[in-house]
Amino acid sequence: MGAHSDTAVQTADRHVALDDHALDQLFRTARTYNVFRDEAISDETIHKLYDLLKWGPTAFNAQPARYVFVRSPEAKGKLGPTLSSGNRDKTLAAPLTVIVAVDTHFHEHLPSQFPSYDARPLFESTPALIEPTIQRNGSLQGAYLILAARALGLDAGPMSGFNADLVNQAFFADGRWKANFLINLGYGTNEKRGRLPGKRHISERPLPAEQRRELGHWEMDTVIGSASNDCILTLVERLTG
Ligand SMILES: Cc1cc2nc3c(=O)[nH]c(=O)nc-3n(C[C@H](O)[C@H](O)[C@H](O)COP(=O)(O)O)c2cc1C
């Protein structure tokens, strides 16, 4: 990989640990996001993202991952039918979705990527090495992308719930690249976190609860502060409360 050109790194005896704020943002308080603010991700941000993630190590510096940044309504339209039902709406609403794919002929680039010696013949003579190499290193590169996104203040929502054959047909018709997994990116919001899947409307509550005829029907409500994630929960028993 690239030489350390940063003077601070060259002159220091050792690297220093990142501060707590950085560690929180990258790991400890970072979460998987399903909902994002309605804020576009610029080309400049995409380039910054790639310029960070590309430094992550891979075997032979092979870098087999390839990234398709799906942002336009047309591209999202192609992706939509490939998604599992649970992933569809949130992915179509996300500002950006990355298809993390692999180049099944990555070894053609080894002479320039790994100048130490020519590793290309190794993969040409033993094709069985290709699959585990792209699987292992391509997945690592997807993880580097998630951490690079977090380092840039973005939030990520990785997904394997999609039909890879359909993605390959729609985006990689020549068969050389293969989809590994997807990552939604944007500025995450907690707006919809905690919503109950499949919850029913209050108008459907049973008559005894509606008419306060028996004990044991509780009303629950939440009040969430506008400037924090703190929450007050109220519980009232309908007959006695
Ligand atoms: C490779 C991968 C595939 C995932 N696939 C899905 C998915 O298809 N749908 C989904 O809603 N979440 C998916 N997730 C999100 C995980 O459920 C989530 O990262 C995990 O529960 C940890 O949550 P946290 O990051 O908020 O702690 C996936 C995560 C990874 C890393």
The ligand as an ORCA input file, in Angstrom:
! r2SCAN-3c Opt
* xyz 0 1
  C     -23.174     -7.889      5.694
  C     -24.380     -7.334      6.403
  C     -25.628     -7.613      5.921
  C     -26.752     -7.073      6.537
  N     -27.982     -7.268      5.955
  C     -29.027     -6.569      6.420
  C     -30.260     -6.579      5.701
  O     -30.403     -7.213      4.650
  N     -31.288     -5.835      6.196
  C     -31.171     -5.107      7.344
  O     -32.135     -4.437      7.732
  N     -30.004     -5.074      8.056
  C     -28.937     -5.770      7.600
  N     -27.726     -5.695      8.259
  C     -27.630     -4.859      9.464
  C     -27.369     -5.675     10.736
  O     -28.548     -6.295     11.175
  C     -26.822     -4.700     11.801
  O     -25.626     -4.162     11.321
  C     -26.571     -5.398     13.113
  O     -27.779     -5.822     13.678
  C     -25.840     -4.490     14.100
  O     -26.589     -3.312     14.335
  P     -25.868     -1.990     14.888
  O     -24.813     -1.646     13.891
  O     -26.949     -0.935     14.943
  O     -25.302     -2.324     16.217
  C     -26.616     -6.264      7.681
  C     -25.318     -6.013      8.195
  C     -24.220     -6.528      7.570
  C     -22.849     -6.189      8.104
*
